[in-house]
Amino acid sequence: MSSGRLVLQPATATIAIAANANNETRNIVMIFALIILDRTFTEVVPVVKNGRIKQSLVYWCLNGTEWKWDIDRICETARRLGCRSVELVPPELWGVVRQYGLQNAIAMNGMPDPVFAKGLNNPRYHEEVIAHTRQAIDQCAEAGIPNVIAFTGYRWRDAEDPSSGEIPRDEGAENTVKGLRELARHGAAKGVTVCLEQLNTRDSSNPMKGHPGYQGDDMDYCAEIIRQVGSPNAKLLFDVYHVAIMNGDVIRRLRQYRDQIGHVHIAGNPGRGELDDRQEIYYPAVMRALVEIGYEGYVGQEFIPTRDPDEGLPEAVTVCDV
């Protein structure tokens, strides 16, 4: 009610008009009312029913690909599906995410693209990476964002030149531990966790499906780095897609590294597409394993849509809502 007048929703108003029309007009108007009601209920009722897995949509997958969704459409879709977060959003758009009542589960580290090339494994880039990541941590602390992403970087002495020689794996691990310890200390003071991501090096078909040359391509290698850092503010970003390609035995590793996991990403394999029956990972079992180990963080739907995201996203969210 407003000033003594009944405020009607579109479908209700349409029905009210129909009540005062002749039979033919009434039938036409009622059909439109039913269509409006159907759309309304489709938009209002969320896909998520159980909510034991906190799901997140990933900005770049919907904006930086052929779909070119803007932040409003992504946030509206997250709300409609029942997802609680939109992640990896540029800082200038964080306010929009907040306006929709959503969390931004993890932020980029502020490095220029490709963000995973120059990393903590290489002392040549330590000053740059640490400075950018510290700034990202500060921004996240102000915005209430819990996590910032981190990368080992490419294994080459010069990240842009594969002929420049390789950093030995043990040396790269030692360098990464040193850098992460510094970032974890800063994160602890700010209430932000730094999450190191493993990436696969096997898929060379697309620069966002695989990352040949990335040093931290083994989950066990990355987990040992986190163990050596020894801080609750340094965790693993466990990307199921990358782990499946490089290691396999996903559920066993989830259980093995349960105390080190700070964030989770998912996508279909092969191809980093939808979570449908054309890919090999059985995500209901993976999600049940996350529930079993007591994982309370977010799961980011980091797949690259091969068809209309309005079809693939509800399917993926339903599959993960165990």
ZADO-1210 file (C-alpha; in nm, 4 decimals, padded with zeros to 6 digits):
<atoms>
<atom x="00.0000" y="00.0000" z="00.0000" code="MET" pos="1"/>
<atom x="00.1136" y="00.3552" z="-00.0740" code="SER" pos="2"/>
<atom x="-00.0940" y="00.6656" z="00.0082" code="SER" pos="3"/>
<atom x="-00.3996" y="00.4470" z="00.0312" code="GLY" pos="4"/>
<atom x="-00.3463" y="00.2992" z="-00.3179" code="ARG" pos="5"/>
<atom x="-00.2729" y="-00.0643" z="-00.4022" code="LEU" pos="6"/>
<atom x="00.0625" y="-00.0980" z="-00.5770" code="VAL" pos="7"/>
<atom x="00.0247" y="-00.3748" z="-00.8378" code="LEU" pos="8"/>
<atom x="00.3017" y="-00.5896" z="-00.9814" code="GLN" pos="9"/>
<atom x="00.2936" y="-00.6235" z="-01.3644" code="PRO" pos="10"/>
<atom x="00.1183" y="-00.9613" z="-01.3716" code="ALA" pos="11"/>
<atom x="-00.1335" y="-00.8516" z="-01.1050" code="THR" pos="12"/>
<atom x="-00.2060" y="-00.5319" z="-01.2935" code="ALA" pos="13"/>
<atom x="-00.2580" y="-00.7279" z="-01.6149" code="THR" pos="14"/>
<atom x="-00.5093" y="-00.9549" z="-01.4429" code="ILE" pos="15"/>
<atom x="-00.6899" y="-00.6490" z="-01.3046" code="ALA" pos="16"/>
<atom x="-00.7210" y="-00.5074" z="-01.6570" code="ILE" pos="17"/>
<atom x="-00.8529" y="-00.8407" z="-01.7812" code="ALA" pos="18"/>
<atom x="-01.1311" y="-00.8351" z="-01.5220" code="ALA" pos="19"/>
<atom x="-01.2813" y="-00.5250" z="-01.6851" code="ASN" pos="20"/>
<atom x="-01.2403" y="-00.6357" z="-02.0486" code="ALA" pos="21"/>
<atom x="-01.4638" y="-00.8268" z="-02.2882" code="ASN" pos="22"/>
<atom x="-01.4171" y="-01.2032" z="-02.3270" code="ASN" pos="23"/>
<atom x="-01.1826" y="-01.1957" z="-02.6265" code="GLU" pos="24"/>
<atom x="-00.9617" y="-00.9250" z="-02.4788" code="THR" pos="25"/>
<atom x="-00.9697" y="-01.0970" z="-02.1394" code="ARG" pos="26"/>
<atom x="-00.8378" y="-01.4218" z="-02.2875" code="ASN" pos="27"/>
<atom x="-00.5496" y="-01.2457" z="-02.4624" code="ILE" pos="28"/>
<atom x="-00.4579" y="-01.0447" z="-02.1545" code="VAL" pos="29"/>
<atom x="-00.4698" y="-01.3519" z="-01.9296" code="MET" pos="30"/>
<atom x="-00.2272" y="-01.5334" z="-02.1599" code="ILE" pos="31"/>
<atom x="00.0182" y="-01.2453" z="-02.1251" code="PHE" pos="32"/>
<atom x="-00.0327" y="-01.2471" z="-01.7483" code="ALA" pos="33"/>
<atom x="00.0543" y="-01.6161" z="-01.7307" code="LEU" pos="34"/>
<atom x="00.3694" y="-01.5541" z="-01.9354" code="ILE" pos="35"/>
<atom x="00.4719" y="-01.2715" z="-01.7003" code="ILE" pos="36"/>
<atom x="00.4028" y="-01.4878" z="-01.3945" code="LEU" pos="37"/>
<atom x="00.6048" y="-01.7741" z="-01.5404" code="ASP" pos="38"/>
<atom x="00.9024" y="-01.5455" z="-01.6030" code="ARG" pos="39"/>
<atom x="00.8700" y="-01.3928" z="-01.2596" code="THR" pos="40"/>
<atom x="00.8791" y="-01.7281" z="-01.0816" code="PHE" pos="41"/>
<atom x="01.1672" y="-01.8449" z="-01.3031" code="THR" pos="42"/>
<atom x="01.3702" y="-01.5445" z="-01.1941" code="GLU" pos="43"/>
<atom x="01.2803" y="-01.5494" z="-00.8261" code="VAL" pos="44"/>
<atom x="01.3211" y="-01.9175" z="-00.7381" code="VAL" pos="45"/>
<atom x="01.6960" y="-01.9888" z="-00.7007" code="PRO" pos="46"/>
<atom x="01.8626" y="-02.2980" z="-00.8434" code="VAL" pos="47"/>
<atom x="02.0520" y="-02.3583" z="-00.5164" code="VAL" pos="48"/>
<atom x="01.8388" y="-02.5630" z="-00.2756" code="LYS" pos="49"/>
<atom x="02.0835" y="-02.7222" z="-00.0315" code="ASN" pos="50"/>
<atom x="02.3455" y="-02.4480" z="-00.0015" code="GLY" pos="51"/>
<atom x="02.6116" y="-02.6669" z="00.1599" code="ARG" pos="52"/>
<atom x="02.8527" y="-02.5548" z="-00.1127" code="ILE" pos="53"/>
<atom x="02.9023" y="-02.1780" z="-00.1330" code="LYS" pos="54"/>
<atom x="02.9142" y="-02.1186" z="-00.5065" code="GLN" pos="55"/>
<atom x="03.0687" y="-01.8260" z="-00.6905" code="SER" pos="56"/>
<atom x="03.0565" y="-01.7023" z="-01.0498" code="LEU" pos="57"/>
<atom x="03.3884" y="-01.5994" z="-01.2044" code="VAL" pos="58"/>
<atom x="03.3960" y="-01.2591" z="-01.3721" code="TYR" pos="59"/>
<atom x="03.6518" y="-01.3239" z="-01.6452" code="TRP" pos="60"/>
<atom x="03.4764" y="-01.6384" z="-01.7714" code="CYS" pos="61"/>
<atom x="03.1650" y="-01.4371" z="-01.8562" code="LEU" pos="62"/>
<atom x="03.3123" y="-01.0964" z="-01.9358" code="ASN" pos="63"/>
<atom x="03.6527" y="-01.1720" z="-02.0885" code="GLY" pos="64"/>
<atom x="03.5271" y="-01.4377" z="-02.3291" code="THR" pos="65"/>
<atom x="03.3002" y="-01.4175" z="-02.6325" code="GLU" pos="66"/>
<atom x="02.9943" y="-01.3604" z="-02.4117" code="TRP" pos="67"/>
<atom x="03.1023" y="-01.0132" z="-02.2915" code="LYS" pos="68"/>
<atom x="02.8581" y="-01.0043" z="-02.0003" code="TRP" pos="69"/>
<atom x="02.8797" y="-00.6842" z="-01.7974" code="ASP" pos="70"/>
<atom x="02.9071" y="-00.6858" z="-01.4195" code="ILE" pos="71"/>
<atom x="02.5374" y="-00.6194" z="-01.3657" code="ASP" pos="72"/>
<atom x="02.4310" y="-00.9171" z="-01.5723" code="ARG" pos="73"/>
<atom x="02.6807" y="-01.1405" z="-01.3921" code="ILE" pos="74"/>
<atom x="02.5636" y="-01.0254" z="-01.0491" code="CYS" pos="75"/>
<atom x="02.1968" y="-01.0534" z="-01.1424" code="GLU" pos="76"/>
<atom x="02.2588" y="-01.4089" z="-01.2636" code="THR" pos="77"/>
<atom x="02.4441" y="-01.4981" z="-00.9432" code="ALA" pos="78"/>
<atom x="02.1533" y="-01.3704" z="-00.7352" code="ARG" pos="79"/>
<atom x="01.8987" y="-01.5538" z="-00.9488" code="ARG" pos="80"/>
<atom x="02.0880" y="-01.8838" z="-00.9260" code="LEU" pos="81"/>
<atom x="02.1488" y="-01.8543" z="-00.5519" code="GLY" pos="82"/>
<atom x="02.5266" y="-01.8097" z="-00.5803" code="CYS" pos="83"/>
<atom x="02.6771" y="-01.6043" z="-00.2984" code="ARG" pos="84"/>
<atom x="02.9766" y="-01.4531" z="-00.4743" code="SER" pos="85"/>
<atom x="03.1161" y="-01.3083" z="-00.7947" code="VAL" pos="86"/>
<atom x="03.4948" y="-01.3347" z="-00.7902" code="GLU" pos="87"/>
<atom x="03.8113" y="-01.2142" z="-00.9618" code="LEU" pos="88"/>
<atom x="03.6379" y="-00.8835" z="-01.0308" code="VAL" pos="89"/>
<atom x="03.8469" y="-00.5732" z="-01.1138" code="PRO" pos="90"/>
<atom x="03.8753" y="-00.3383" z="-00.8141" code="PRO" pos="91"/>
<atom x="03.6843" y="-00.0607" z="-00.9885" code="GLU" pos="92"/>
<atom x="03.3776" y="-00.2891" z="-00.9952" code="LEU" pos="93"/>
<atom x="03.3920" y="-00.4201" z="-00.6381" code="TRP" pos="94"/>
<atom x="03.1325" y="-00.1660" z="-00.5295" code="GLY" pos="95"/>
<atom x="02.8832" y="-00.3025" z="-00.7806" code="VAL" pos="96"/>
<atom x="02.9235" y="-00.6533" z="-00.6401" code="VAL" pos="97"/>
<atom x="02.8551" y="-00.5188" z="-00.2895" code="ARG" pos="98"/>
<atom x="02.5427" y="-00.3387" z="-00.4109" code="GLN" pos="99"/>
<atom x="02.3985" y="-00.6751" z="-00.5111" code="TYR" pos="100"/>
<atom x="02.4658" y="-00.8129" z="-00.1634" code="GLY" pos="101"/>
<atom x="02.7300" y="-01.0530" z="-00.2950" code="LEU" pos="102"/>
<atom x="03.0776" y="-01.1434" z="-00.1723" code="GLN" pos="103"/>
<atom x="03.3870" y="-01.1246" z="-00.3914" code="ASN" pos="104"/>
<atom x="03.5448" y="-01.4507" z="-00.2751" code="ALA" pos="105"/>
<atom x="03.8934" y="-01.3983" z="-00.4171" code="ILE" pos="106"/>
<atom x="04.0726" y="-01.1110" z="-00.5892" code="ALA" pos="107"/>
<atom x="04.3507" y="-01.0859" z="-00.8457" code="MET" pos="108"/>
<atom x="04.6990" y="-00.9954" z="-00.7238" code="ASN" pos="109"/>
<atom x="04.7220" y="-00.6750" z="-00.9259" code="GLY" pos="110"/>
<atom x="04.9861" y="-00.7996" z="-01.1701" code="MET" pos="111"/>
<atom x="04.9494" y="-00.7187" z="-01.5409" code="PRO" pos="112"/>
<atom x="04.8215" y="-00.9896" z="-01.7765" code="ASP" pos="113"/>
<atom x="04.9062" y="-01.2680" z="-01.7953" code="PRO" pos="114"/>
<atom x="04.8959" y="-01.2565" z="-01.4162" code="VAL" pos="115"/>
<atom x="05.0458" y="-01.6059" z="-01.3782" code="PHE" pos="116"/>
<atom x="05.3626" y="-01.5445" z="-01.5851" code="ALA" pos="117"/>
<atom x="05.5791" y="-01.3432" z="-01.3454" code="LYS" pos="118"/>
<atom x="05.5611" y="-01.5107" z="-01.0074" code="GLY" pos="119"/>
<atom x="05.7166" y="-01.5741" z="-00.6716" code="LEU" pos="120"/>
<atom x="05.9488" y="-01.8495" z="-00.7974" code="ASN" pos="121"/>
<atom x="06.1735" y="-01.5919" z="-00.9627" code="ASN" pos="122"/>
<atom x="06.3724" y="-01.3402" z="-00.7500" code="PRO" pos="123"/>
<atom x="06.3869" y="-01.1203" z="-01.0593" code="ARG" pos="124"/>
<atom x="06.0183" y="-01.0409" z="-01.0082" code="TYR" pos="125"/>
<atom x="05.9898" y="-01.0571" z="-00.6286" code="HIS" pos="126"/>
<atom x="05.9858" y="-00.6827" z="-00.5712" code="GLU" pos="127"/>
<atom x="05.7183" y="-00.6263" z="-00.8371" code="GLU" pos="128"/>
<atom x="05.4964" y="-00.9213" z="-00.7425" code="VAL" pos="129"/>
<atom x="05.5167" y="-00.8588" z="-00.3678" code="ILE" pos="130"/>
<atom x="05.4442" y="-00.4872" z="-00.4075" code="ALA" pos="131"/>
<atom x="05.1383" y="-00.5517" z="-00.6249" code="HIS" pos="132"/>
<atom x="05.0112" y="-00.8296" z="-00.4009" code="THR" pos="133"/>
<atom x="05.0578" y="-00.6273" z="-00.0823" code="ARG" pos="134"/>
<atom x="04.8543" y="-00.3492" z="-00.2396" code="GLN" pos="135"/>
<atom x="04.5854" y="-00.6006" z="-00.3390" code="ALA" pos="136"/>
<atom x="04.5806" y="-00.7334" z="00.0184" code="ILE" pos="137"/>
<atom x="04.5316" y="-00.3803" z="00.1522" code="ASP" pos="138"/>
<atom x="04.2460" y="-00.3182" z="-00.0909" code="GLN" pos="139"/>
<atom x="04.0849" y="-00.6502" z="-00.0010" code="CYS" pos="140"/>
<atom x="04.1087" y="-00.5756" z="00.3700" code="ALA" pos="141"/>
<atom x="03.9209" y="-00.2491" z="00.3162" code="GLU" pos="142"/>
<atom x="03.6573" y="-00.4159" z="00.0969" code="ALA" pos="143"/>
<atom x="03.6055" y="-00.7258" z="00.3132" code="GLY" pos="144"/>
<atom x="03.7406" y="-00.9667" z="00.0506" code="ILE" pos="145"/>
<atom x="03.8909" y="-01.2752" z="00.2196" code="PRO" pos="146"/>
<atom x="04.1439" y="-01.4009" z="-00.0373" code="ASN" pos="147"/>
<atom x="04.4027" y="-01.2882" z="-00.2921" code="VAL" pos="148"/>
<atom x="04.5410" y="-01.5170" z="-00.5617" code="ILE" pos="149"/>
<atom x="04.9122" y="-01.5999" z="-00.6020" code="ALA" pos="150"/>
<atom x="05.1205" y="-01.7862" z="-00.8610" code="PHE" pos="151"/>
<atom x="05.4599" y="-01.9513" z="-00.8806" code="THR" pos="152"/>
<atom x="05.5134" y="-01.8037" z="-01.2277" code="GLY" pos="153"/>
<atom x="05.6847" y="-01.9495" z="-01.5336" code="TYR" pos="154"/>
<atom x="05.9956" y="-02.1588" z="-01.4815" code="ARG" pos="155"/>
<atom x="06.2165" y="-01.9505" z="-01.7138" code="TRP" pos="156"/>
<atom x="06.4736" y="-01.7002" z="-01.5853" code="ARG" pos="157"/>
<atom x="06.3063" y="-01.4464" z="-01.8085" code="ASP" pos="158"/>
<atom x="05.9328" y="-01.5204" z="-01.7986" code="ALA" pos="159"/>
<atom x="05.8941" y="-01.3905" z="-02.1538" code="GLU" pos="160"/>
<atom x="06.1855" y="-01.5876" z="-02.3007" code="ASP" pos="161"/>
<atom x="06.1827" y="-01.9709" z="-02.2852" code="PRO" pos="162"/>
<atom x="06.5423" y="-01.9738" z="-02.4124" code="SER" pos="163"/>
<atom x="06.6666" y="-01.7834" z="-02.1049" code="SER" pos="164"/>
<atom x="06.7221" y="-02.1003" z="-01.9010" code="GLY" pos="165"/>
<atom x="06.5105" y="-02.2734" z="-01.6399" code="GLU" pos="166"/>
<atom x="06.4818" y="-02.2221" z="-01.2666" code="ILE" pos="167"/>
<atom x="06.5280" y="-02.5648" z="-01.0970" code="PRO" pos="168"/>
<atom x="06.2143" y="-02.6859" z="-00.9210" code="ARG" pos="169"/>
<atom x="06.3691" y="-02.6892" z="-00.5748" code="ASP" pos="170"/>
<atom x="06.5047" y="-02.3385" z="-00.6250" code="GLU" pos="171"/>
<atom x="06.1668" y="-02.2194" z="-00.7517" code="GLY" pos="172"/>
<atom x="05.9963" y="-02.3718" z="-00.4479" code="ALA" pos="173"/>
<atom x="06.2437" y="-02.2069" z="-00.2087" code="GLU" pos="174"/>
<atom x="06.1891" y="-01.8680" z="-00.3729" code="ASN" pos="175"/>
<atom x="05.8115" y="-01.9096" z="-00.3621" code="THR" pos="176"/>
<atom x="05.8184" y="-02.0035" z="00.0060" code="VAL" pos="177"/>
<atom x="06.0214" y="-01.6904" z="00.0812" code="LYS" pos="178"/>
<atom x="05.7822" y="-01.4644" z="-00.1067" code="GLY" pos="179"/>
<atom x="05.4694" y="-01.6248" z="00.0342" code="LEU" pos="180"/>
<atom x="05.5982" y="-01.5964" z="00.3903" code="ARG" pos="181"/>
<atom x="05.6313" y="-01.2213" z="00.3475" code="GLU" pos="182"/>
<atom x="05.2859" y="-01.1932" z="00.1907" code="LEU" pos="183"/>
<atom x="05.1282" y="-01.4198" z="00.4530" code="ALA" pos="184"/>
<atom x="05.2656" y="-01.1996" z="00.7315" code="ARG" pos="185"/>
<atom x="05.1117" y="-00.8965" z="00.5672" code="HIS" pos="186"/>
<atom x="04.7889" y="-01.0866" z="00.5051" code="GLY" pos="187"/>
<atom x="04.7706" y="-01.1953" z="00.8689" code="ALA" pos="188"/>
<atom x="04.7886" y="-00.8337" z="00.9818" code="ALA" pos="189"/>
<atom x="04.5055" y="-00.7462" z="00.7436" code="LYS" pos="190"/>
<atom x="04.2853" y="-01.0554" z="00.7805" code="GLY" pos="191"/>
<atom x="04.3417" y="-01.1691" z="00.4210" code="VAL" pos="192"/>
<atom x="04.4623" y="-01.5092" z="00.2955" code="THR" pos="193"/>
<atom x="04.6962" y="-01.5562" z="-00.0019" code="VAL" pos="194"/>
<atom x="04.5997" y="-01.8588" z="-00.2149" code="CYS" pos="195"/>
<atom x="04.8619" y="-02.0237" z="-00.4365" code="LEU" pos="196"/>
<atom x="04.7194" y="-02.1806" z="-00.7516" code="GLU" pos="197"/>
<atom x="04.8437" y="-02.4859" z="-00.9361" code="GLN" pos="198"/>
<atom x="04.7976" y="-02.4644" z="-01.3149" code="LEU" pos="199"/>
<atom x="04.8210" y="-02.7373" z="-01.5782" code="ASN" pos="200"/>
<atom x="05.0970" y="-02.7346" z="-01.8400" code="THR" pos="201"/>
<atom x="04.9558" y="-03.0080" z="-02.0649" code="ARG" pos="202"/>
<atom x="04.6840" y="-02.8217" z="-02.2567" code="ASP" pos="203"/>
<atom x="04.8420" y="-02.5944" z="-02.5165" code="SER" pos="204"/>
<atom x="04.5233" y="-02.5350" z="-02.7176" code="SER" pos="205"/>
<atom x="04.4320" y="-02.2053" z="-02.5528" code="ASN" pos="206"/>
<atom x="04.6243" y="-01.9743" z="-02.3146" code="PRO" pos="207"/>
<atom x="04.3367" y="-01.9883" z="-02.0648" code="MET" pos="208"/>
<atom x="04.2950" y="-02.3662" z="-02.0768" code="LYS" pos="209"/>
<atom x="04.6564" y="-02.4603" z="-02.0086" code="GLY" pos="210"/>
<atom x="04.9805" y="-02.2844" z="-01.9212" code="HIS" pos="211"/>
<atom x="05.2919" y="-02.4538" z="-02.0645" code="PRO" pos="212"/>
<atom x="05.5980" y="-02.3306" z="-01.8772" code="GLY" pos="213"/>
<atom x="05.4237" y="-02.2687" z="-01.5435" code="TYR" pos="214"/>
<atom x="05.6407" y="-02.4082" z="-01.2651" code="GLN" pos="215"/>
<atom x="05.3723" y="-02.4922" z="-01.0077" code="GLY" pos="216"/>
<atom x="05.1959" y="-02.7496" z="-01.2223" code="ASP" pos="217"/>
<atom x="05.1890" y="-03.0239" z="-00.9585" code="ASP" pos="218"/>
<atom x="04.9486" y="-03.0127" z="-00.6632" code="MET" pos="219"/>
<atom x="05.1873" y="-03.2019" z="-00.4378" code="ASP" pos="220"/>
<atom x="05.4649" y="-02.9519" z="-00.5198" code="TYR" pos="221"/>
<atom x="05.2378" y="-02.6554" z="-00.4373" code="CYS" pos="222"/>
<atom x="05.1099" y="-02.8201" z="-00.1199" code="ALA" pos="223"/>
<atom x="05.4654" y="-02.8710" z="00.0032" code="GLU" pos="224"/>
<atom x="05.5339" y="-02.5004" z="-00.0566" code="ILE" pos="225"/>
<atom x="05.2307" y="-02.4091" z="00.1548" code="ILE" pos="226"/>
<atom x="05.3394" y="-02.6550" z="00.4245" code="ARG" pos="227"/>
<atom x="05.6816" y="-02.4910" z="00.4405" code="GLN" pos="228"/>
<atom x="05.5343" y="-02.1413" z="00.4605" code="VAL" pos="229"/>
<atom x="05.3534" y="-02.2592" z="00.7733" code="GLY" pos="230"/>
<atom x="05.0982" y="-01.9803" z="00.7982" code="SER" pos="231"/>
<atom x="04.7172" y="-01.9946" z="00.8169" code="PRO" pos="232"/>
<atom x="04.7229" y="-01.6969" z="00.5799" code="ASN" pos="233"/>
<atom x="04.8883" y="-01.8948" z="00.3005" code="ALA" pos="234"/>
<atom x="04.6655" y="-02.1603" z="00.1441" code="LYS" pos="235"/>
<atom x="04.6114" y="-02.3592" z="-00.1742" code="LEU" pos="236"/>
<atom x="04.3779" y="-02.2592" z="-00.4507" code="LEU" pos="237"/>
<atom x="04.2669" y="-02.6116" z="-00.5402" code="PHE" pos="238"/>
<atom x="04.1549" y="-02.6005" z="-00.9045" code="ASP" pos="239"/>
<atom x="03.9877" y="-02.9350" z="-00.9709" code="VAL" pos="240"/>
<atom x="04.0231" y="-02.8933" z="-01.3483" code="TYR" pos="241"/>
<atom x="04.4008" y="-02.8434" z="-01.3295" code="HIS" pos="242"/>
<atom x="04.4485" y="-03.1148" z="-01.0661" code="VAL" pos="243"/>
<atom x="04.2527" y="-03.3638" z="-01.2767" code="ALA" pos="244"/>
<atom x="04.4782" y="-03.2971" z="-01.5754" code="ILE" pos="245"/>
<atom x="04.8132" y="-03.3022" z="-01.3962" code="MET" pos="246"/>
<atom x="04.7610" y="-03.5358" z="-01.1011" code="ASN" pos="247"/>
<atom x="04.4232" y="-03.7075" z="-01.1046" code="GLY" pos="248"/>
<atom x="04.3041" y="-03.8769" z="-00.7855" code="ASP" pos="249"/>
<atom x="04.1157" y="-03.5558" z="-00.7048" code="VAL" pos="250"/>
<atom x="03.9116" y="-03.6695" z="-00.4056" code="ILE" pos="251"/>
<atom x="04.2101" y="-03.8353" z="-00.2366" code="ARG" pos="252"/>
<atom x="04.4035" y="-03.5085" z="-00.2704" code="ARG" pos="253"/>
<atom x="04.1131" y="-03.3048" z="-00.1361" code="LEU" pos="254"/>
<atom x="04.1214" y="-03.5238" z="00.1735" code="ARG" pos="255"/>
<atom x="04.5005" y="-03.5181" z="00.1920" code="GLN" pos="256"/>
<atom x="04.5253" y="-03.1386" z="00.1759" code="TYR" pos="257"/>
<atom x="04.2006" y="-03.0524" z="00.3520" code="ARG" pos="258"/>
<atom x="04.3720" y="-02.8197" z="00.6014" code="ASP" pos="259"/>
<atom x="04.5619" y="-02.6318" z="00.3315" code="GLN" pos="260"/>
<atom x="04.2775" y="-02.5488" z="00.0930" code="ILE" pos="261"/>
<atom x="04.1663" y="-02.1863" z="00.0924" code="GLY" pos="262"/>
<atom x="03.9656" y="-02.1695" z="-00.2298" code="HIS" pos="263"/>
<atom x="03.8371" y="-02.4053" z="-00.5008" code="VAL" pos="264"/>
<atom x="03.7860" y="-02.3653" z="-00.8764" code="HIS" pos="265"/>
<atom x="03.6028" y="-02.6041" z="-01.1070" code="ILE" pos="266"/>
<atom x="03.5518" y="-02.6634" z="-01.4797" code="ALA" pos="267"/>
<atom x="03.4851" y="-02.9526" z="-01.7144" code="GLY" pos="268"/>
<atom x="03.7719" y="-03.1604" z="-01.8501" code="ASN" pos="269"/>
<atom x="03.8787" y="-03.1806" z="-02.1247" code="PRO" pos="270"/>
<atom x="03.8275" y="-02.8318" z="-02.2638" code="GLY" pos="271"/>
<atom x="03.7513" y="-02.6233" z="-01.9526" code="ARG" pos="272"/>
<atom x="03.3864" y="-02.6129" z="-02.0546" code="GLY" pos="273"/>
<atom x="03.0566" y="-02.6742" z="-01.8827" code="GLU" pos="274"/>
<atom x="03.0007" y="-02.9331" z="-01.6104" code="LEU" pos="275"/>
<atom x="02.7904" y="-03.1508" z="-01.8396" code="ASP" pos="276"/>
<atom x="02.7944" y="-03.5097" z="-01.9670" code="ASP" pos="277"/>
<atom x="03.0569" y="-03.4301" z="-02.2303" code="ARG" pos="278"/>
<atom x="03.3337" y="-03.4032" z="-01.9710" code="GLN" pos="279"/>
<atom x="03.4871" y="-03.6626" z="-01.7393" code="GLU" pos="280"/>
<atom x="03.4879" y="-03.5230" z="-01.3840" code="ILE" pos="281"/>
<atom x="03.1991" y="-03.6423" z="-01.1669" code="TYR" pos="282"/>
<atom x="03.1381" y="-03.3236" z="-00.9738" code="TYR" pos="283"/>
<atom x="02.8639" y="-03.4433" z="-00.7364" code="PRO" pos="284"/>
<atom x="03.1194" y="-03.6772" z="-00.5745" code="ALA" pos="285"/>
<atom x="03.3804" y="-03.3995" z="-00.5648" code="VAL" pos="286"/>
<atom x="03.1335" y="-03.1642" z="-00.3947" code="MET" pos="287"/>
<atom x="03.0316" y="-03.4301" z="-00.1425" code="ARG" pos="288"/>
<atom x="03.4007" y="-03.4786" z="-00.0624" code="ALA" pos="289"/>
<atom x="03.4318" y="-03.1051" z="00.0073" code="LEU" pos="290"/>
<atom x="03.1366" y="-03.1264" z="00.2448" code="VAL" pos="291"/>
<atom x="03.2877" y="-03.4361" z="00.4068" code="GLU" pos="292"/>
<atom x="03.6223" y="-03.2671" z="00.4784" code="ILE" pos="293"/>
<atom x="03.4469" y="-02.9654" z="00.6290" code="GLY" pos="294"/>
<atom x="03.5479" y="-02.7185" z="00.3586" code="TYR" pos="295"/>
<atom x="03.3740" y="-02.3871" z="00.4280" code="GLU" pos="296"/>
<atom x="03.5223" y="-02.1687" z="00.1549" code="GLY" pos="297"/>
<atom x="03.3836" y="-02.0843" z="-00.1879" code="TYR" pos="298"/>
<atom x="03.3726" y="-02.2882" z="-00.5081" code="VAL" pos="299"/>
<atom x="03.4212" y="-02.0782" z="-00.8202" code="GLY" pos="300"/>
<atom x="03.2523" y="-02.1859" z="-01.1445" code="GLN" pos="301"/>
<atom x="03.5606" y="-02.1133" z="-01.3567" code="GLU" pos="302"/>
<atom x="03.4569" y="-02.2731" z="-01.6837" code="PHE" pos="303"/>
<atom x="03.4605" y="-02.1066" z="-02.0256" code="ILE" pos="304"/>
<atom x="03.1064" y="-02.1319" z="-02.1664" code="PRO" pos="305"/>
<atom x="03.0836" y="-02.3051" z="-02.5036" code="THR" pos="306"/>
<atom x="02.7117" y="-02.2274" z="-02.5284" code="ARG" pos="307"/>
<atom x="02.4653" y="-01.9828" z="-02.3787" code="ASP" pos="308"/>
<atom x="02.5746" y="-01.9296" z="-02.0150" code="PRO" pos="309"/>
<atom x="02.2080" y="-01.8987" z="-01.9203" code="ASP" pos="310"/>
<atom x="02.1884" y="-02.2705" z="-01.9987" code="GLU" pos="311"/>
<atom x="02.5261" y="-02.3920" z="-01.8724" code="GLY" pos="312"/>
<atom x="02.5389" y="-02.2010" z="-01.5442" code="LEU" pos="313"/>
<atom x="02.2126" y="-02.3377" z="-01.3964" code="PRO" pos="314"/>
<atom x="02.3263" y="-02.6892" z="-01.4909" code="GLU" pos="315"/>
<atom x="02.6651" y="-02.6412" z="-01.3237" code="ALA" pos="316"/>
<atom x="02.5175" y="-02.4846" z="-01.0110" code="VAL" pos="317"/>
<atom x="02.2640" y="-02.7682" z="-00.9813" code="THR" pos="318"/>
<atom x="02.5351" y="-03.0338" z="-01.0204" code="VAL" pos="319"/>
<atom x="02.7353" y="-02.8769" z="-00.7352" code="CYS" pos="320"/>
<atom x="02.4405" y="-02.8233" z="-00.5008" code="ASP" pos="321"/>
<atom x="02.4763" y="-03.1512" z="-00.3117" code="VAL" pos="322"/>
</atoms>
